[in-house]
Amino acid sequence: MKPRGFTLIELLVVIAIIGLLASIVMVSLSSARVKARDAQRAAALHQIRDAVELYASDNGHYPNSNGAWASFDSPTYAPNPIIAPSAATLSIALAPYINNEADPKNLGTDSGYLYMGDNNNYCILIWRTPENMNNFSKSLWPPTRCTTIDSSGQCTAPSAANSVYIGTGTFAAGC
């Protein structure tokens, strides 16, 4: 009686098929993760806007950053003060209205959730961290920062840095 079993070729074919299927699943999971992080960013953008609007409703003006960017999570801008109300940071100024927001995949330095406002206008910018601009409504793309994207959803002109925003007044057309 001849012993039964798999030949080396059969085993290699099965391993190759399993590897191919695993790589397809990993690519699908990766794009789902990107979409989920971008959805989280879009939700945070609206939550920050709501907090700023609640602040204005209670105080009669928007938080004033004196022409400088302030931030919840950017190491470069988080230390910048808000002058009206007198608050050491954006997190402190908006603490009654929102928890400290942080990007799900912050790149450090100047990236993250940024805010600039005066008493009558504001801009909230998610700078450099959106992973695929196709995951956001085109109305959220700042025309001064992103007018063209490539096939992978990356901004290519004019600044080649992915960003989305919500703005009012003088910032309604971008910031």
matplotlib code that plots the C-alpha trace (Angstrom):
import matplotlib.pyplot as plt

x = [0.0, 1.3, 1.4, -1.1, -0.3, 0.1, 2.9, 5.2, 3.7, 0.1, 1.2, 2.9, -0.2, -2.4, 0.0, 0.1, -3.7, -4.0, -1.4, -3.2, -6.5, -4.9, -3.3, -6.7, -8.4, -5.6, -5.9, -9.7, -9.2, -6.7, -9.1, -11.9, -9.6, -8.8, -12.4, -13.2, -10.5, -11.7, -15.3, -14.1, -12.3, -15.5, -17.5, -14.9, -15.0, -18.7, -18.4, -15.8, -18.0, -20.9, -18.8, -17.7, -21.3, -22.4, -19.6, -20.8, -24.4, -23.4, -20.9, -22.0, -18.8, -16.5, -13.3, -10.6, -7.2, -5.8, -5.0, -2.9, -3.8, -4.8, -5.3, -6.5, -3.8, -1.1, 2.2, 3.0, -0.3, -1.8, 0.1, -1.2, -3.6, -7.1, -7.4, -11.2, -12.0, -8.6, -7.6, -4.2, -5.4, -8.3, -8.9, -9.5, -11.6, -14.0, -13.8, -17.5, -18.6, -16.4, -13.7, -10.2, -10.3, -7.4, -6.8, -7.0, -3.6, -1.9, 1.3, 2.7, 4.3, 1.7, -0.9, -4.3, -7.4, -6.7, -8.8, -8.5, -11.1, -11.9, -15.0, -17.2, -15.7, -13.9, -12.2, -11.7, -9.1, -8.1, -4.6, -2.5, -4.2, -7.1, -6.1, -8.3, -10.0, -12.7, -14.0, -15.1, -17.6, -16.0, -17.7, -15.2, -12.1, -10.5, -10.3, -7.1, -5.5, -6.8, -8.4, -7.1, -6.7, -5.1, -6.6, -5.6, -7.4, -4.4, -4.4, -2.1, -2.7, -2.1, -0.5, -0.3, -1.5, -4.8, -7.0, -10.7, -12.4, -15.5, -15.5, -17.8, -17.7, -14.3, -13.3, -16.3, -14.3, -11.3, -8.6]
y = [0.0, 3.4, 6.1, 8.9, 12.6, 15.9, 16.6, 19.6, 21.3, 20.9, 22.3, 25.3, 26.0, 26.0, 28.2, 30.7, 30.8, 31.4, 34.2, 35.8, 35.8, 37.1, 40.0, 40.9, 40.9, 43.1, 45.7, 45.8, 46.3, 49.0, 51.1, 50.5, 51.8, 54.9, 55.6, 55.1, 57.6, 60.1, 59.7, 60.3, 63.5, 64.7, 64.1, 66.0, 68.9, 69.2, 68.7, 71.5, 73.8, 73.0, 73.8, 77.1, 78.0, 77.1, 79.2, 82.2, 81.7, 81.9, 84.7, 86.8, 86.3, 83.6, 82.7, 85.1, 83.7, 87.1, 86.0, 83.0, 79.3, 77.5, 73.8, 70.9, 68.5, 70.1, 70.4, 73.6, 75.4, 73.8, 76.2, 79.3, 81.3, 82.5, 86.2, 86.4, 84.7, 84.9, 81.3, 79.6, 77.2, 76.4, 73.3, 75.5, 78.0, 75.4, 73.0, 73.6, 72.6, 69.8, 67.4, 67.7, 66.5, 64.7, 63.3, 59.5, 59.4, 62.7, 63.4, 65.7, 69.1, 71.5, 68.9, 68.2, 70.2, 73.9, 76.9, 80.6, 83.1, 86.7, 87.9, 87.6, 84.8, 81.5, 78.8, 75.2, 73.4, 69.7, 70.1, 67.5, 64.5, 63.6, 60.4, 60.4, 63.6, 61.6, 60.6, 64.3, 66.5, 68.8, 71.7, 71.0, 71.4, 74.8, 76.2, 78.1, 74.8, 72.0, 72.3, 69.1, 65.5, 62.5, 59.0, 58.0, 60.9, 63.0, 66.8, 67.8, 71.6, 74.2, 73.1, 69.3, 68.9, 67.3, 69.5, 70.1, 73.1, 74.8, 78.6, 81.6, 85.2, 86.2, 82.5, 81.1, 80.8, 79.1, 79.7]
z = [0.0, -1.0, 1.8, 1.3, 1.8, 0.1, -2.3, -1.8, -4.8, -3.4, -0.1, -1.8, -3.9, -0.8, 1.1, -1.8, -2.1, 1.7, 1.5, -1.4, 0.4, 3.6, 1.7, 0.1, 3.5, 5.0, 2.2, 2.7, 6.5, 5.9, 3.7, 6.3, 9.0, 7.0, 6.3, 10.0, 11.1, 8.6, 9.8, 13.3, 12.1, 10.4, 13.5, 15.6, 13.2, 13.8, 17.6, 17.8, 15.7, 18.0, 21.1, 19.6, 18.8, 22.3, 23.7, 21.5, 22.5, 26.2, 25.8, 22.9, 20.9, 19.6, 21.4, 20.2, 19.3, 18.4, 14.8, 15.9, 15.5, 18.7, 19.0, 21.2, 20.0, 17.9, 19.8, 17.8, 18.5, 21.6, 24.0, 22.2, 24.4, 23.8, 24.7, 25.0, 27.2, 28.9, 28.8, 28.6, 25.8, 23.5, 25.7, 28.7, 26.9, 25.6, 28.5, 29.6, 26.1, 24.8, 26.0, 24.7, 21.1, 19.5, 16.1, 15.9, 14.1, 14.9, 12.9, 15.6, 15.0, 13.4, 12.4, 14.1, 15.0, 14.7, 15.6, 14.7, 15.6, 16.5, 18.3, 15.2, 13.0, 13.3, 11.3, 12.5, 10.4, 10.5, 9.1, 7.4, 9.1, 6.8, 5.0, 2.0, 0.9, -0.9, 2.5, 3.1, 1.4, -1.1, 0.7, 3.6, 1.4, 1.9, -1.6, -0.6, 0.5, -1.6, -5.1, -6.7, -5.4, -7.0, -7.4, -3.9, -2.3, -1.6, -2.1, -4.9, -5.3, -4.3, -1.0, -1.3, 2.3, 3.2, 5.2, 5.8, 7.5, 8.7, 8.8, 9.3, 8.2, 6.8, 7.1, 5.2, 2.0, 3.6, 6.1]

ax = plt.figure().add_subplot(projection="3d")
ax.plot(x, y, z, "-o")
ax.set_aspect("equal")
plt.show()
